[in-house]
Amino acid sequence: MPIAEFMRNLPAIDIPFPDDVVSTNVIRSDDGLAVFFTFHKTVDLPAHFHKAQWGTVLQGKIELTIEGHTRSYRPGETYSIPSGATHSARIVAGTVVLDVFEEPDRYSLRA
């Protein structure tokens, strides 16, 4: 399910991928950051860690490895990454996810 057109007008964040690979739309508060990620090309995210993250797949497929355990997630499925857990992912082209980060400043808003 693609996100609503008005949501595509929400601000974007600075990430190390060009817009033709991944586009973003965010809602930020003092307590967290909600990001709609739309993957236009397949992306392999290397292992990394940060504070807690919760996500749900809206469209497509994500293969997520958390602390050495790999699982695939499809539309309607959710995942929770504990604070400090090492994780990596393979996200196929066409995937749309909503990720909510514990850190409100996890990513900077794009100027």
Backbone hydrogen bonds in HBPLUS format (Angstrom, degrees):
<---DONOR---> <-ACCEPTOR-->    atom                        ^
c    i                          cat <-CA-CA->   ^        H-A-AA   ^      H-
h    n   atom  resd res      DA  || num        DHA   H-A  angle D-A-AA Bond
n    s   type  num  typ     dist DA aas  dist angle  dist       angle   num
A0007-MET N   A0004-ALA O   2.95 MM   3  5.34 132.8  2.18 107.9 121.0     1
A0008-ARG N   A0005-GLU O   3.01 MM   3  5.23 136.1  2.20 102.1 114.4     2
A0009-ASN N   A0006-PHE O   3.18 MM   3  5.41 155.5  2.25 101.2 108.7     3
A0010-LEU N   A0007-MET O   3.05 MM   3  5.36 165.6  2.07 110.2 114.5     4
A0026-VAL N   A0011-PRO O   2.82 MM  15  5.62 147.5  1.93 155.0 164.7     5
A0110-ARG N   A0012-ALA O   2.85 MM  98  5.51 174.3  1.85 133.8 134.6     6
A0014-ASP N   A0108-SER O   2.84 MM  94  5.62 157.7  1.89 159.4 164.6     7
A0021-VAL N   A0018-PRO O   2.90 MM   3  5.51 160.2  1.94 119.0 125.6     8
A0022-VAL N   A0018-PRO O   3.09 MM   4  6.39 165.1  2.11 158.5 161.2     9
A0040-HIS N   A0021-VAL O   2.75 MM  19  4.95 146.4  1.86 135.0 144.1    10
A0041-LYS N   A0021-VAL O   3.33 MM  20  4.99 144.5  2.46 137.5 130.9    11
A0023-SER N   A0038-THR O   2.90 MM  15  5.21 161.1  1.94 147.9 152.6    12
A0038-THR N   A0023-SER O   2.88 MM  15  5.21 166.4  1.89 158.3 160.1    13
A0025-ASN N   A0036-PHE O   3.07 MM  11  5.17 137.8  2.26 137.4 148.2    14
A0036-PHE N   A0025-ASN O   2.80 MM  11  5.17 175.2  1.80 162.6 163.8    15
A0027-ILE N   A0034-ALA O   2.84 MM   7  5.14 153.3  1.91 150.6 157.6    16
A0034-ALA N   A0027-ILE O   2.84 MM   7  5.14 178.6  1.84 164.7 164.4    17
A0029-SER N   A0032-GLY O   2.98 MM   3  5.45 165.9  2.00 168.6 164.3    18
A0033-LEU N   A0101-PHE O   3.07 MM  68  5.13 153.5  2.15 140.4 146.7    19
A0101-PHE N   A0033-LEU O   2.75 MM  68  5.13 165.5  1.77 154.2 156.9    20
A0035-VAL N   A0099-ASP O   2.73 MM  64  5.25 168.6  1.74 161.4 165.3    21
A0099-ASP N   A0035-VAL O   2.89 MM  64  5.25 165.0  1.91 154.4 155.8    22
A0037-PHE N   A0097-VAL O   2.87 MM  60  5.35 158.5  1.92 154.9 161.5    23
A0097-VAL N   A0037-PHE O   3.00 MM  60  5.35 155.7  2.06 148.7 156.3    24
A0039-PHE N   A0095-THR O   2.83 MM  56  5.28 175.9  1.84 170.7 171.2    25
A0094-GLY N   A0039-PHE O   2.67 MM  55  5.52 159.0  1.71 157.9 161.3    26
A0043-VAL N   A0091-ILE O   2.83 MM  48  5.24 158.8  1.87 152.1 158.7    27
A0091-ILE N   A0043-VAL O   2.82 MM  48  5.24 165.2  1.84 158.8 163.2    28
A0045-LEU N   A0089-ALA O   2.70 MM  44  5.05 156.7  1.75 151.1 158.5    29
A0089-ALA N   A0045-LEU O   3.23 MM  44  5.05 160.3  2.27 129.6 134.9    30
A0048-HIS N   A0087-HIS O   2.91 MM  39  5.63 145.7  2.03 144.1 152.2    31
A0087-HIS N   A0048-HIS O   2.91 MM  39  5.63 159.4  1.95 157.9 163.9    32
A0084-GLY N   A0050-HIS O   2.78 MM  34  5.23 176.8  1.78 149.9 150.2    33
A0102-GLU N   A0052-ALA O   2.93 MM  50  5.29 167.1  1.94 155.9 152.7    34
A0053-GLN N   A0081-ILE O   3.01 MM  28  5.09 156.4  2.06 145.4 151.4    35
A0081-ILE N   A0053-GLN O   2.72 MM  28  5.09 177.8  1.72 167.3 168.0    36
A0054-TRP N   A0100-VAL O   2.92 MM  46  5.21 158.9  1.96 147.8 154.9    37
A0100-VAL N   A0054-TRP O   2.68 MM  46  5.21 166.4  1.70 164.0 168.6    38
A0055-GLY N   A0079-TYR O   2.89 MM  24  5.30 161.8  1.93 151.8 153.5    39
A0079-TYR N   A0055-GLY O   2.87 MM  24  5.30 153.4  1.94 144.1 148.7    40
A0056-THR N   A0098-LEU O   2.96 MM  42  5.44 144.6  2.09 143.5 154.8    41
A0098-LEU N   A0056-THR O   2.99 MM  42  5.44 161.1  2.03 156.1 162.1    42
A0057-VAL N   A0077-GLU O   3.07 MM  20  5.88 160.3  2.11 166.2 170.7    43
A0076-GLY N   A0057-VAL O   2.87 MM  19  5.78 157.9  1.91 166.3 159.3    44
A0058-LEU N   A0096-VAL O   2.78 MM  38  5.36 157.7  1.83 152.2 157.9    45
A0059-GLN N   A0096-VAL O   3.17 MM  37  4.95 148.8  2.27 141.7 139.8    46
A0096-VAL N   A0059-GLN O   2.81 MM  37  4.95 153.7  1.88 132.2 135.9    47
A0092-VAL N   A0061-LYS O   3.31 MM  31  6.04 162.5  2.35 162.0 167.2    48
A0062-ILE N   A0073-TYR O   3.06 MM  11  5.31 159.1  2.11 147.4 153.7    49
A0073-TYR N   A0062-ILE O   2.77 MM  11  5.31 156.3  1.83 156.8 165.1    50
A0063-GLU N   A0090-ARG O   2.83 MM  27  5.11 171.0  1.84 154.2 157.4    51
A0090-ARG N   A0063-GLU O   2.86 MM  27  5.11 150.6  1.95 143.6 153.2    52
A0064-LEU N   A0071-ARG O   2.91 MM   7  5.58 158.2  1.96 166.8 159.5    53
A0071-ARG N   A0064-LEU O   2.97 MM   7  5.58 152.6  2.04 147.3 155.0    54
A0065-THR N   A0088-SER O   2.93 MM  23  5.28 173.8  1.93 149.8 151.6    55
A0088-SER N   A0065-THR O   2.94 MM  23  5.28 146.0  2.06 141.4 152.1    56
A0066-ILE N   A0069-HIS O   2.89 MM   3  5.28 155.5  1.95 148.2 144.3    57
A0069-HIS N   A0066-ILE O   3.00 MM   3  5.28 168.5  2.02 117.3 120.8    58
A0067-GLU N   A0086-THR O   2.78 MM  19  5.34 174.7  1.78 172.0 173.0    59
A0077-GLU N   A0074-ARG O   2.95 MM   3  5.69 158.9  2.00 151.3 154.4    60
A0085-ALA N   A0082-PRO O   3.10 MM   3  5.53 166.8  2.12 134.6 134.8    61
A0095-THR N   A0092-VAL O   3.18 MM   3  5.94 144.3  2.31 145.0 146.9    62
A0106-ARG N   A0103-GLU O   3.22 MM   3  5.12 155.9  2.28 114.3 110.7    63
